[in-house]
Amino acid sequence: MNVLVTGGMGQLAKSIKDIEAKYPNIKLHFKSSTELDITKKDTVKTIFNNQTFDYCINCAAYTAVDNAEKDSDSAYKVNELGVKNLAKECHIDKVILIHISTDFVFGGSGPIAYTEKDETNPQNVYGFSKLKGELAIEKSMNQYFILRTSWLYSEHNKNFMKTMIKLASDRQNLNVVDDQIGTPTYTKDLAEVIFKIIDTKHDNYGTYHYSNEGIASWYDFAYSIFDEINSDIKLLPIKTIDYPTPAKRPLFSVLDKSKIKENLNIHIPHWRSSLREAISNLKQ
Ligand SMILES: NC(=O)c1ccc[n+]([C@@H]2O[C@H](COP(=O)([O-])OP(=O)(O)OC[C@H]3O[C@@H](n4cnc5c(N)ncnc54)[C@H](OP(=O)(O)O)[C@@H]3O)[C@@H](O)[C@H]2O)c1
């Protein structure tokens, strides 16, 4: 099977690459943003015309949540228009699209985990732009998987886990918010699920939620990272109101994973055990 991977230098794409050898029947074609800018319709067309793909994994996205508030044009260009370009070509060429979306499409009032049927209500430009991308896919095609996930981290690129590890050596004290609740998700676990969808030729298309198991605040996540690396940094819990950011965040964005667990018959690792694995992989 030939699989196109957009956003090929992003952290999720790199985690997909890390485990590709386990699936010799799947040939991945990674395209960086310079090789394939998904906002350029003609470039997208050319890539699809030059090669036959069975699947397209869209890891390309505008992910700078705070910058999106000021630079909304860029966020919509990539997360809505770019996704629409991919969806149209996938539909024409009968390519199954696996698209990654976000818990930030939800409002975050809690306290019950969001199912795929729950109403969306994004709180910031990034969330709106990602929702528009989902809608563009739903309008353009039928053979798609939209995987909504949350709080991605890995040994690759810049992310919360790596920032905390760096701060552990630079700082003696740190304040982290404890009133935003969600689930940290190791991109390697998400990558495994993407491969499972392709490898099993799963055909119950639609929207699915996937994160690691368990719930945490950013404070819990930071605490566990420092615990894992034996840091003695002094960590203090603070409230969101005391840490203003340009983009408003949902206070509760836990995802209900019942649908994906039933459909793919998978066991999802708890975020705490995946964090341990990620830190061990980072050390290597
Ligand atoms: N990170 C999270 O916490 C999180 C949480 C929930 C959902 N998600 C979703 O998960 C997916 C993967 O996220 P990630 O953390 O792997 O993101 P990432 O590391 O920021 O990777 C995104 C990639 O997209 C590329 N890109 C940006 N604009 C592009 C364009 N016009 N054409 C082609 N590629 C473009 C970027 O390339 P350049 O760097 O060259 O611009 C980057 O390599 C995204 O859809 C994101 O919305 C992420």
The ligand as an SDF file (V2000), in Angstrom:
LIG
                    3D

 48 52  0  0  0  0  0  0  0  0999 V2000
    0.4070   19.2820   19.1740 N   0  0  0  0  0  0  0  0  0  0  0  0
   -0.7010   19.0510   19.8690 C   0  0  0  0  0  0  0  0  0  0  0  0
   -0.7200   19.1520   21.1040 O   0  0  0  0  0  0  0  0  0  0  0  0
   -1.9640   18.6250   19.1580 C   0  0  0  0  0  0  0  0  0  0  0  0
   -3.1150   18.3640   19.9130 C   0  0  0  0  0  0  0  0  0  0  0  0
   -4.2650   17.9400   19.2490 C   0  0  0  0  0  0  0  0  0  0  0  0
   -4.2500   17.7960   17.8800 C   0  0  0  0  0  0  0  0  0  0  0  0
   -3.1260   18.0880   17.1660 N   0  0  0  0  0  0  0  0  0  0  0  0
   -3.1530   17.9110   15.7130 C   0  0  0  0  0  0  0  0  0  0  0  0
   -2.2900   16.8350   15.4110 O   0  0  0  0  0  0  0  0  0  0  0  0
   -1.6980   17.0270   14.1190 C   0  0  0  0  0  0  0  0  0  0  0  0
   -0.2000   16.8200   14.2160 C   0  0  0  0  0  0  0  0  0  0  0  0
    0.3110   17.7650   15.1390 O   0  0  0  0  0  0  0  0  0  0  0  0
    1.8630   17.9090   15.4400 P   0  0  0  0  0  0  0  0  0  0  0  0
    1.9940   18.1550   16.9020 O   0  0  0  0  0  0  0  0  0  0  0  0
    2.6240   16.7930   14.8090 O   0  0  0  0  0  0  0  0  0  0  0  0
    2.1560   19.2720   14.6870 O   0  0  0  0  0  0  0  0  0  0  0  0
    3.5370   19.8980   14.2210 P   0  0  0  0  0  0  0  0  0  0  0  0
    4.6870   19.2220   14.8760 O   0  0  0  0  0  0  0  0  0  0  0  0
    3.3760   21.3760   14.3880 O   0  0  0  0  0  0  0  0  0  0  0  0
    3.5700   19.5320   12.6860 O   0  0  0  0  0  0  0  0  0  0  0  0
    2.7790   20.1560   11.7540 C   0  0  0  0  0  0  0  0  0  0  0  0
    3.5080   20.1090   10.4450 C   0  0  0  0  0  0  0  0  0  0  0  0
    2.6740   20.7170    9.4500 O   0  0  0  0  0  0  0  0  0  0  0  0
    3.5210   21.4070    8.5700 C   0  0  0  0  0  0  0  0  0  0  0  0
    2.7920   22.4290    7.8200 N   0  0  0  0  0  0  0  0  0  0  0  0
    2.3890   23.6510    8.2360 C   0  0  0  0  0  0  0  0  0  0  0  0
    1.7870   24.3040    7.2200 N   0  0  0  0  0  0  0  0  0  0  0  0
    1.8120   23.4710    6.1490 C   0  0  0  0  0  0  0  0  0  0  0  0
    1.3580   23.5660    4.8170 C   0  0  0  0  0  0  0  0  0  0  0  0
    0.7600   24.6700    4.3650 N   0  0  0  0  0  0  0  0  0  0  0  0
    1.5480   22.5190    3.9850 N   0  0  0  0  0  0  0  0  0  0  0  0
    2.1620   21.3860    4.4310 C   0  0  0  0  0  0  0  0  0  0  0  0
    2.6340   21.2410    5.6920 N   0  0  0  0  0  0  0  0  0  0  0  0
    2.4470   22.2750    6.5320 C   0  0  0  0  0  0  0  0  0  0  0  0
    4.5960   21.9930    9.4470 C   0  0  0  0  0  0  0  0  0  0  0  0
    5.7170   22.2710    8.6600 O   0  0  0  0  0  0  0  0  0  0  0  0
    6.6380   23.5660    8.9450 P   0  0  0  0  0  0  0  0  0  0  0  0
    7.1380   23.3860   10.3370 O   0  0  0  0  0  0  0  0  0  0  0  0
    7.6610   23.4980    7.8830 O   0  0  0  0  0  0  0  0  0  0  0  0
    5.7010   24.7430    8.8390 O   0  0  0  0  0  0  0  0  0  0  0  0
    4.8350   20.8710   10.4450 C   0  0  0  0  0  0  0  0  0  0  0  0
    5.8650   20.0190   10.0250 O   0  0  0  0  0  0  0  0  0  0  0  0
   -2.1520   18.4020   13.6570 C   0  0  0  0  0  0  0  0  0  0  0  0
   -3.2510   18.2560   12.8160 O   0  0  0  0  0  0  0  0  0  0  0  0
   -2.6080   19.0870   14.9360 C   0  0  0  0  0  0  0  0  0  0  0  0
   -3.6020   20.0520   14.6860 O   0  0  0  0  0  0  0  0  0  0  0  0
   -1.9880   18.4860   17.7740 C   0  0  0  0  0  0  0  0  0  0  0  0
  1  2  1  0
  2  3  2  0
  2  4  1  0
  4  5  1  0
  4 48  2  0
  5  6  2  0
  6  7  1  0
  7  8  2  0
  8  9  1  0
  8 48  1  0
  9 10  1  0
  9 46  1  0
 10 11  1  0
 11 12  1  0
 11 44  1  0
 12 13  1  0
 13 14  1  0
 14 15  2  0
 14 16  1  0
 14 17  1  0
 17 18  1  0
 18 19  2  0
 18 20  1  0
 18 21  1  0
 21 22  1  0
 22 23  1  0
 23 24  1  0
 23 42  1  0
 24 25  1  0
 25 26  1  0
 25 36  1  0
 26 27  1  0
 26 35  1  0
 27 28  2  0
 28 29  1  0
 29 30  1  0
 29 35  2  0
 30 31  1  0
 30 32  2  0
 32 33  1  0
 33 34  2  0
 34 35  1  0
 36 37  1  0
 36 42  1  0
 37 38  1  0
 38 39  2  0
 38 40  1  0
 38 41  1  0
 42 43  1  0
 44 45  1  0
 44 46  1  0
 46 47  1  0
M  CHG  2   8   1  16  -1
M  END
$$$$
